[in-house]
Amino acid sequence: MNYQLYRASTLGTTLQATLDEMVNGNLLSNDLAHKVLLKYDKSISAALSKRVKNKMQFKAEQLLNFRFCDNVWTLLLKNVEFSEGPQVLKVDLVKIVACLG
């Protein structure tokens, strides 16, 4: 499965930068750095699926654009309302990227 969406988080980018430094300093092999990233991808996905129980709904006034390429959906939505129970957040423009694995 493809879990690489989590690599764009602060934790993921920091891990990637640290591993790159270690590889460049000959403290770690490329192969081991790759294995660490794969373990991170699977671990973060498993932790989120087990620990996050909140659900949020959203609705958009308009779908401006959608694209499916390399098992990745990209949606561009206009005037979006996110709701979680009684709380509502309104946003002018939202880009959603969903990776299918």
N, C-alpha and C positions, 0 to 999 in steps of 0.2 A: 504494500500500500504506500501511497505517497503522502507523507506527513509534513512536507517541507514548508508549509504555510507558517509554522511556528518559528521558523528560522528568521523571519522578518521582525519578530518581537525584540524588545530590548535585551532580554536574556539570550535569545538566539544569536543576535548580532555580536554581543559581547563574547559569547562562547566561540563563535567563528573567528573573531579577531584574536582572541587568546590562542586558539589552536594555530592560526596562521603565524603568529609570533613564535610559537614553540617549534613549528616546522622550519621556519626561516632560521632559527637559532640552532638547528640540528638537535633539538631536545626531544623531538617526536617525529616519527615517520609519517609520510602522507597517508599510508594505509591505516595506521592507528588513528590519526585525526579523522579520517573518513568514518571509521567504526564508531568513534565517540559521537560524531554528528548523527549517525543512524540511530544509536542508542538514545540520544537526546530526543530525536523526532518521535520515536515510539513511546518513550517514557512520558513526555509532555502530553501526548495524545491520550494515553491511558489514564494519566492523572486527571486531566480535564473531564474525560468521559465518566470517571467514577466520582469526582468531587463536586462538579458543578451541577446544581440541581435547578437553578433558576431558568425560567423560560421567558423569552421576550418575543413579542409579535411586532410586525411592522407592516405598514401599507404605504404605497406610493401613489401620488397623483398621476405620474407619467413614467413610463419606461422609455428612456431616451435612446439607449443603445444596449445591445446584448451581443455576446460573441462566445463561441466555443472553439477552443484551439488547444491541442495537446492535453486533452482531458481537464482543461481549466475553463470554467464559466466565468465571464466577466459581465456584470450588469451595472449600468449607469442609471440611477433613479433620481427623479426630481420631486421635490416637496414630499418628503418622507416623514411619517409619524412612527416613532418607536414607542411601544407601550409595554409596561410591566405592572400589572395590576392597575391601580389608579394613577400611576405616574406616566406622563406622556412627554416625550421629547420630540420637537419638530426640527427637521434639518432640511436646508434648501437642496443640497445635492449629496448623493451617496454613491460610492463605487464599492461594489461587492465582488470579491474574487473568491471563488470556491473551486477547490481542487478535488477532482474525483479520482479515487485510487482504486 
